[in-house]
Amino acid sequence: MKERLAFYWGRIKAGRLKDFIAQTKWIYSYARHYWLQMIFYTVLGMTGTVVSLLSSLVSRDLVDIITGHETGLVVQTFCMMIGLNIGNTIVSMISNYASEWISMKVDAEIKSEIFEKILVTDWESLTNYHTGDLLTRWSSDASQISSGVLSFIPNAIIYAFRFISAFAMVIYYDWTFAVFAFLGMPVSLLLSRKLMRRMVNNNKRSAAMGAKMSGFNQEAFSNIQTIKAFGLISMYVQHLKDLQKEYIEMKLDFQRMSVWTSLLLTTVGLLVSYASYGWGIYRVWSGAISYGTMTMFLSLSGTLTGALSNLTSLVPSAITLTTSAGRLMDIVEMPREDYSNAPEVQDFMARNRNDGIALYAEHIRYAYQNGTQVFEDATFYARPHEIVALVGPSGEGKTTMLRLVLALMPVQEGSLTLAGGSNLPQGILDFTGMDNAEMPDSPDIMVQSREGSPADVIPMSPAARMLFSYVPQGNTMFSGTIAGNMRNVKEDATDEEIIEALKLACAWDFVEKLPDGINSEIKERGGGFSEGQAQRLSIARALLRKSPILLLDEATSALDVATERRLLRNIMSDEYPRTCIVTTHRPTVLTICDRVYAIRNRKCEVQDEEAVERMIKDF
């Protein structure tokens, strides 16, 4: 006994109980939104229990009538039994339909809410999880929560009501039969506790294995071309078989335990049933009860055993539910992005739409969560109608800088500021060395422009992404039509606006030759188009949005130099007051940029004409 108490105390100290309570509270935060549905489901279940018990009583009366040769009541009682059975069937069908309907509704709502929470979770924290793992948590674990929210508490009430009501009937008519109903309880509880321990470990292993397989499948299907090109088909097939073998062995290990447990419980159940039969026959022969009462007791004995078994099975269900809750909590309780200043950003955009918006980065310092220092004192700026280039070798931080600009990752020191107005200063705004923590949240920060008039300024934030269009590295087109892809960023865009954006991005020359023009289909990941064509379509989509600031991250890497220069000139000549920042490995287009910053030594160093010419020459 002492060792057992020490074991449980060790589990409590290890945080198991604390985690279980936290996960239960988290599930309750969802369950309380659906109390009406749970009450409805519970009432249906309890109604079915009442009808079933009434059927047992009528069945008893029918047997007694037949054995007593009371023919005058046979038809009436028989019709009553048929009516109750039909009623029980109808209640069961309604309950099943309602359960399915409510479960799907709750599942959709919970998945939608969790999907939204994942999207607004801190981007860098999310990158610690594989896409396949995120997908498994969102789909499988969210479904566990949705079904558990609906069924766990109502079923606990229904099973308890069923057990208590059946037990009360047994006690009322013959208390001795109640003894047989409890004969198998110690065995059931003992086996359930052992099975529960195994289930905790199995659920964790199963979830981790499911995420592993989902990640493998997702990556394999996304990279079929690479697998074919390198002749890796047999290796990937073998890898899948190995994963499947590991998964099957894990499942069979738990299944073997379940089979032996089920066999033992079934054996105990049969022994209890046969003992009930024997006792019932003895009570009938002794004249203590009638044949009908014995039949009712046997029926109620099965009800008691089933209700007890169902109540016991809720414990493993609770383990499964809380395990899924813990996996989802890992995601949705990560740091969230703050969009609270969206109204201020919208007002700022409205005030400065006609004049454009500049970006000022001052003394930026940033290190990844793993400790890698990327920037120590990086400073640059870009103004409307300018193209500013960030150049440097791969891995020096060009993409990281754009992610900081987009507030996908928080600046640790320094400031990222957006400024509007027709007389913006040429250089970095003076914020007297303030870092992000000291920067006011209000959009009413005012600084002096070139002519001494105030410039409209706000700090960069997640909500300010509405001011940006971003074209990242790689293929970012969605399956659907070209027009559909374009209207993803501007739902009300006309065909003429789409064509104009395609012309600016040098994409109209090949789109107009397609049989269906802008209504031509794009396959998954831009299939059906070359990499250069897909890049131009991505840029056209960004231009169509007409955001004040355009970020191009190696977005022209697949274009020839002439097309790249023509595209950038189109952006420069466009009357829309757009601020454009590009990252590139190729210095051949740098001569048409207003400023060039070299990212080196964890800084952004502006390059003079001589340095730019040297880059072009050395390329």
ChimeraX attribute file (.defattr): number of C-alpha atoms within 10 A of each C-alpha:
attribute: neighborCount
match mode: 1-to-1
recipient: residues
	/A:1	6
	/A:2	6
	/A:3	8
	/A:4	9
	/A:5	10
	/A:6	11
	/A:7	12
	/A:8	13
	/A:9	12
	/A:10	12
	/A:11	13
	/A:12	13
	/A:13	11
	/A:14	11
	/A:15	11
	/A:16	13
	/A:17	14
	/A:18	13
	/A:19	15
	/A:20	17
	/A:21	13
	/A:22	16
	/A:23	21
	/A:24	17
	/A:25	14
	/A:26	16
	/A:27	21
	/A:28	13
	/A:29	11
	/A:30	15
	/A:31	20
	/A:32	11
	/A:33	12
	/A:34	14
	/A:35	14
	/A:36	10
	/A:37	18
	/A:38	22
	/A:39	14
	/A:40	15
	/A:41	23
	/A:42	21
	/A:43	16
	/A:44	21
	/A:45	23
	/A:46	19
	/A:47	17
	/A:48	21
	/A:49	23
	/A:50	17
	/A:51	18
	/A:52	21
	/A:53	21
	/A:54	17
	/A:55	21
	/A:56	22
	/A:57	19
	/A:58	21
	/A:59	22
	/A:60	20
	/A:61	23
	/A:62	22
	/A:63	21
	/A:64	18
	/A:65	18
	/A:66	14
	/A:67	13
	/A:68	11
	/A:69	11
	/A:70	11
	/A:71	11
	/A:72	9
	/A:73	13
	/A:74	17
	/A:75	11
	/A:76	11
	/A:77	17
	/A:78	16
	/A:79	12
	/A:80	17
	/A:81	20
	/A:82	14
	/A:83	13
	/A:84	19
	/A:85	16
	/A:86	13
	/A:87	16
	/A:88	20
	/A:89	15
	/A:90	13
	/A:91	18
	/A:92	17
	/A:93	12
	/A:94	15
	/A:95	20
	/A:96	15
	/A:97	12
	/A:98	16
	/A:99	20
	/A:100	13
	/A:101	12
	/A:102	20
	/A:103	20
	/A:104	15
	/A:105	12
	/A:106	23
	/A:107	21
	/A:108	15
	/A:109	13
	/A:110	18
	/A:111	19
	/A:112	14
	/A:113	12
	/A:114	20
	/A:115	16
	/A:116	12
	/A:117	17
	/A:118	20
	/A:119	13
	/A:120	18
	/A:121	19
	/A:122	22
	/A:123	19
	/A:124	15
	/A:125	14
	/A:126	18
	/A:127	9
	/A:128	8
	/A:129	11
	/A:130	16
	/A:131	17
	/A:132	19
	/A:133	21
	/A:134	18
	/A:135	16
	/A:136	22
	/A:137	25
	/A:138	21
	/A:139	15
	/A:140	15
	/A:141	22
	/A:142	24
	/A:143	21
	/A:144	19
	/A:145	26
	/A:146	24
	/A:147	18
	/A:148	21
	/A:149	25
	/A:150	23
	/A:151	20
	/A:152	19
	/A:153	15
	/A:154	23
	/A:155	20
	/A:156	17
	/A:157	17
	/A:158	25
	/A:159	24
	/A:160	18
	/A:161	17
	/A:162	25
	/A:163	22
	/A:164	14
	/A:165	18
	/A:166	25
	/A:167	19
	/A:168	14
	/A:169	17
	/A:170	23
	/A:171	14
	/A:172	9
	/A:173	13
	/A:174	16
	/A:175	13
	/A:176	14
	/A:177	21
	/A:178	20
	/A:179	13
	/A:180	20
	/A:181	25
	/A:182	16
	/A:183	16
	/A:184	21
	/A:185	18
	/A:186	10
	/A:187	13
	/A:188	22
	/A:189	15
	/A:190	11
	/A:191	18
	/A:192	20
	/A:193	14
	/A:194	12
	/A:195	18
	/A:196	20
	/A:197	12
	/A:198	16
	/A:199	22
	/A:200	17
	/A:201	13
	/A:202	17
	/A:203	18
	/A:204	15
	/A:205	15
	/A:206	16
	/A:207	19
	/A:208	16
	/A:209	18
	/A:210	19
	/A:211	21
	/A:212	18
	/A:213	19
	/A:214	19
	/A:215	18
	/A:216	20
	/A:217	15
	/A:218	14
	/A:219	14
	/A:220	17
	/A:221	10
	/A:222	13
	/A:223	12
	/A:224	12
	/A:225	11
	/A:226	12
	/A:227	16
	/A:228	11
	/A:229	10
	/A:230	8
	/A:231	11
	/A:232	13
	/A:233	15
	/A:234	11
	/A:235	11
	/A:236	15
	/A:237	12
	/A:238	12
	/A:239	13
	/A:240	16
	/A:241	12
	/A:242	12
	/A:243	17
	/A:244	14
	/A:245	12
	/A:246	13
	/A:247	17
	/A:248	11
	/A:249	12
	/A:250	15
	/A:251	14
	/A:252	13
	/A:253	12
	/A:254	16
	/A:255	12
	/A:256	11
	/A:257	15
	/A:258	16
	/A:259	12
	/A:260	12
	/A:261	17
	/A:262	14
	/A:263	12
	/A:264	15
	/A:265	19
	/A:266	13
	/A:267	13
	/A:268	17
	/A:269	20
	/A:270	13
	/A:271	15
	/A:272	21
	/A:273	19
	/A:274	14
	/A:275	16
	/A:276	22
	/A:277	16
	/A:278	12
	/A:279	16
	/A:280	23
	/A:281	16
	/A:282	14
	/A:283	18
	/A:284	16
	/A:285	12
	/A:286	10
	/A:287	10
	/A:288	11
	/A:289	16
	/A:290	21
	/A:291	22
	/A:292	22
	/A:293	24
	/A:294	23
	/A:295	20
	/A:296	24
	/A:297	26
	/A:298	21
	/A:299	18
	/A:300	25
	/A:301	24
	/A:302	17
	/A:303	22
	/A:304	25
	/A:305	22
	/A:306	16
	/A:307	21
	/A:308	21
	/A:309	18
	/A:310	17
	/A:311	17
	/A:312	20
	/A:313	16
	/A:314	17
	/A:315	17
	/A:316	19
	/A:317	17
	/A:318	17
	/A:319	18
	/A:320	22
	/A:321	25
	/A:322	26
	/A:323	24
	/A:324	24
	/A:325	23
	/A:326	19
	/A:327	21
	/A:328	22
	/A:329	17
	/A:330	10
	/A:331	20
	/A:332	20
	/A:333	11
	/A:334	16
	/A:335	14
	/A:336	15
	/A:337	19
	/A:338	13
	/A:339	14
	/A:340	11
	/A:341	15
	/A:342	16
	/A:343	12
	/A:344	17
	/A:345	22
	/A:346	14
	/A:347	12
	/A:348	22
	/A:349	19
	/A:350	10
	/A:351	14
	/A:352	17
	/A:353	19
	/A:354	15
	/A:355	18
	/A:356	23
	/A:357	28
	/A:358	25
	/A:359	25
	/A:360	20
	/A:361	23
	/A:362	23
	/A:363	20
	/A:364	25
	/A:365	21
	/A:366	23
	/A:367	14
	/A:368	12
	/A:369	9
	/A:370	6
	/A:371	8
	/A:372	9
	/A:373	13
	/A:374	22
	/A:375	26
	/A:376	18
	/A:377	17
	/A:378	21
	/A:379	21
	/A:380	22
	/A:381	21
	/A:382	24
	/A:383	27
	/A:384	21
	/A:385	23
	/A:386	19
	/A:387	24
	/A:388	23
	/A:389	25
	/A:390	25
	/A:391	25
	/A:392	19
	/A:393	13
	/A:394	10
	/A:395	9
	/A:396	18
	/A:397	21
	/A:398	25
	/A:399	20
	/A:400	17
	/A:401	23
	/A:402	21
	/A:403	18
	/A:404	19
	/A:405	25
	/A:406	23
	/A:407	20
	/A:408	18
	/A:409	20
	/A:410	22
	/A:411	23
	/A:412	16
	/A:413	18
	/A:414	24
	/A:415	25
	/A:416	27
	/A:417	22
	/A:418	24
	/A:419	25
	/A:420	24
	/A:421	20
	/A:422	16
	/A:423	15
	/A:424	25
	/A:425	18
	/A:426	11
	/A:427	12
	/A:428	15
	/A:429	20
	/A:430	10
	/A:431	15
	/A:432	6
	/A:433	12
	/A:434	15
	/A:435	18
	/A:436	19
	/A:437	12
	/A:438	11
	/A:439	17
	/A:440	12
	/A:441	15
	/A:442	11
	/A:443	17
	/A:444	13
	/A:445	16
	/A:446	13
	/A:447	18
	/A:448	15
	/A:449	17
	/A:450	14
	/A:451	9
	/A:452	11
	/A:453	14
	/A:454	16
	/A:455	20
	/A:456	22
	/A:457	22
	/A:458	22
	/A:459	20
	/A:460	25
	/A:461	24
	/A:462	20
	/A:463	19
	/A:464	23
	/A:465	19
	/A:466	16
	/A:467	20
	/A:468	20
	/A:469	23
	/A:470	22
	/A:471	24
	/A:472	19
	/A:473	15
	/A:474	16
	/A:475	20
	/A:476	16
	/A:477	21
	/A:478	18
	/A:479	15
	/A:480	15
	/A:481	18
	/A:482	23
	/A:483	21
	/A:484	18
	/A:485	22
	/A:486	29
	/A:487	18
	/A:488	13
	/A:489	16
	/A:490	16
	/A:491	12
	/A:492	9
	/A:493	15
	/A:494	12
	/A:495	14
	/A:496	9
	/A:497	14
	/A:498	23
	/A:499	21
	/A:500	17
	/A:501	23
	/A:502	26
	/A:503	17
	/A:504	23
	/A:505	28
	/A:506	22
	/A:507	24
	/A:508	21
	/A:509	11
	/A:510	11
	/A:511	20
	/A:512	14
	/A:513	10
	/A:514	13
	/A:515	9
	/A:516	12
	/A:517	16
	/A:518	21
	/A:519	16
	/A:520	17
	/A:521	19
	/A:522	20
	/A:523	14
	/A:524	14
	/A:525	15
	/A:526	22
	/A:527	15
	/A:528	13
	/A:529	13
	/A:530	12
	/A:531	17
	/A:532	18
	/A:533	20
	/A:534	23
	/A:535	28
	/A:536	27
	/A:537	27
	/A:538	29
	/A:539	28
	/A:540	24
	/A:541	27
	/A:542	24
	/A:543	27
	/A:544	23
	/A:545	23
	/A:546	19
	/A:547	22
	/A:548	26
	/A:549	27
	/A:550	23
	/A:551	23
	/A:552	22
	/A:553	20
	/A:554	20
	/A:555	24
	/A:556	26
	/A:557	18
	/A:558	17
	/A:559	16
	/A:560	10
	/A:561	14
	/A:562	10
	/A:563	17
	/A:564	20
	/A:565	18
	/A:566	15
	/A:567	20
	/A:568	21
	/A:569	16
	/A:570	15
	/A:571	22
	/A:572	20
	/A:573	11
	/A:574	12
	/A:575	9
	/A:576	18
	/A:577	24
	/A:578	27
	/A:579	24
	/A:580	26
	/A:581	24
	/A:582	23
	/A:583	26
	/A:584	22
	/A:585	15
	/A:586	17
	/A:587	19
	/A:588	18
	/A:589	17
	/A:590	22
	/A:591	14
	/A:592	16
	/A:593	17
	/A:594	13
	/A:595	21
	/A:596	27
	/A:597	21
	/A:598	21
	/A:599	20
	/A:600	17
	/A:601	13
	/A:602	18
	/A:603	21
	/A:604	26
	/A:605	17
	/A:606	17
	/A:607	14
	/A:608	11
	/A:609	12
	/A:610	9
	/A:611	13
	/A:612	20
	/A:613	16
	/A:614	11
	/A:615	16
	/A:616	15
	/A:617	10
	/A:618	8
	/A:619	10
